[in-house]
Amino acid sequence: MTTHPARLSARPDPAARHAPPAERGLLPLGLGQGRDGLLYVPTSHPLEGPRPLLVACHGAGSTASHSIRPFVDAAERHGLILLACDSRGGTWDVIRGGYGPDVEFIDRALALVFSRYAIDPQHLALDGFSDGASYALSLGLGNGDLFSHLLGFSPGFLAPAAQVGQPRIFVSHGTADRVLPIDRCGRVIREQLLICA
């Protein structure tokens, strides 16, 4: 397979045996200075067997903590592990001109998670809001053999480097969005995704 600039190489090992996590709760990744990322490991769920992983992408000018917060209750109920990376700049690399440093950082973060936790490859989702939704859908389409599900909340555009695999996709967009109007963004993306299907 020809590689493209948005290609992620990290992969979960479904045969890996991991001890129950010693550290739980909200944990820094420790991979970057200044802008880094966060991991959330449920504190009350037994986390038996491979766990689902949700990778969340924040909106422009935001941080990883904003991406994790909405999913903490679901993580505790269902044993989800949550990963959120800070973009290297104020927003994601492809929005600033092309895939590069954010892809590399996300790949490193995924490799870290896969080395520490048993992750279910059938339940590995990439999610985002606004600029993060555009990024999650675009990056996810090029890595559909890694991500089983893509979720985009109010995306602005699609810019996949390629299409690999057939992840399940969910997109939502508010009809009163004045920043990224649904008629120019969400509905256009829906039609583009129907062509990709």
N, C-alpha and C positions, 0 to 999 in steps of 0.2 A: 504494500500500500504506500502511495506517495504521501509524505508528511506535508503538512501545511502549517502556517505560523500559529494557528490556534490549537494545535494538537497537544493533548495532555498524555503523558506517558505513565503516570501512577495508576496502579490497578490494585483492587483488593484481592487478597488471597483467601478464597472461601475455605481452603483446607487448613489455614493457619489456626493454631490453638492459642488463645490469649487468656491469661488469668483475668479474673474480675478486676476492673480498674480500681486502683488504690486512691487516685485523686478524682474527685467528682465536683460538680458545680461548674461555675464559670472560670475558665482557665485561659491565660494568655498563651498564644502560640510560641512566642519567643523566637520568631524567625526574622523579625524586622526591627529596625530602630525607628522610633517615632510612630510610623504607621505599621501596624502589625496585623493582628487578627485575634479571634477568640474561638474557643471550643467550649461547648456546653455538654457536660456529661450528666445525665439525670442522677439525682441524689437518692431517690426512693425506689426506683424501678430495679428489679434484680439483674437486668441486662444479661439474661441467659441466652447463649447462642448468638449467631451473627445478628447485628442490629441494623436497622435502617439509618441512613445518613442523609441529612438535608444540608446542602451547601448554599448559603445565602449571600446575595450581592446587594449592597446598599445603593441608595440613590446618590446623585451628584452632591458633593459637599458634605456627605454624611460619613458614618463610621460603622464598623462591624457591630458595635453594641446595639445600634438601631435595627439591624437585620435579625439579630437573635431574639430580642425581647418578645416579639409577637408569638414565638413558637415554643417558649419555655414550658407553658402548661401542657401542651400536646406532647412535648418531649418527656415530661414526667409521667404522663398517663400511658404513653405507648412505647416508652423506651427508645425514643429517637435520639441519636447523637447529632448535635448541631455544629456546623463549622461556618464561620464568617470571616472573610479576609478583608482588610482595608485595601482599597485600590492604592497603587503606588503614588498617584497624584490626586487631585481633587475629584476626578472621575476616572472611568475605566479606559485602558490604553486604546482600544479600538475607536473610542469616541474622540480621542486626542490624535488620531492619525494612523493607527495600525496596531495589530496584535504584537505583544512583546513582553514587557516586564510584569504585567498582571498575570498573564498566562503562566509565566515561569514561577511566580510566587504561589499561585493557586496549586500548581503541580507539586511544589515543595510541601505545601500545607496538606494536600491529600496524601502524599507519601508518608508524612508524619502520622496522620490519623490511621492509615492502613497498617503502619508498623506497630501501633499500640492497641488497636481495637479490631475485633472481628466484625467486619461490615458485610451486610447482605448485598451482593451485587445486583439483585433483582429489585432492590428498593433503595436506589441511590438517586436523589433528586437535586436539581439545580434550580434555584429560585432567585427572583430579584424584583425590585420595585423601581419604576421610572428608568433612569439610566441603567440601573442594575438589572432591570427586566430586559432591556434591549441587550445587555451584555449576556445575561443568563440564556436567553433564547439563541443568540448568535453563537456563543461559545458552545452551548449544548448541542446545537445542530451539527457542529463539527466533531462532537464527541458523543454521539448517540449510542456508541457501543460501550461507553462507560456509564453515562447517565440514563437511567430507565425512565425518568420523568423530568419534564421541564415545566416551570411555573413562571409566568410573567404577569406582574401586576402593573398596569399602566405603562407598557413599553412605548418607546418613541419610534423605533425602526428595527430592521433586521440587517445584519452585516456578517453572515456566516462566511468563513473562509472556504468551507466545503460542507457537504452533508455526508455524514457517516452514521449508519444505523437508523433505527426508527423509534426514538423515544416517544412516550405518550406526552402530550402537550396540553397545558391549560393556560388560557390567557383571559384576564379580566381587565375591563377599562371603564371608568366612570363616564357617564354621558355628559357631565357638567365640567369635565377637566378642561381648564383654560390654559394650562401650561403645555400639555400634549393632547390636543383635541382628538377625540375618538374618531372623527371622520377622516382625519389626516394621518392618524397613527394606528390605533387599535383595529379599526375595520380594514385598513390597508394590510396590516400584518396578518390578519386572519386570512385574507385572500392569498397572500404570499405563502402562508403555511399550508393552505389547501393545495396549492400547486406542488409544494415539496412532498406532500403525503403520497 
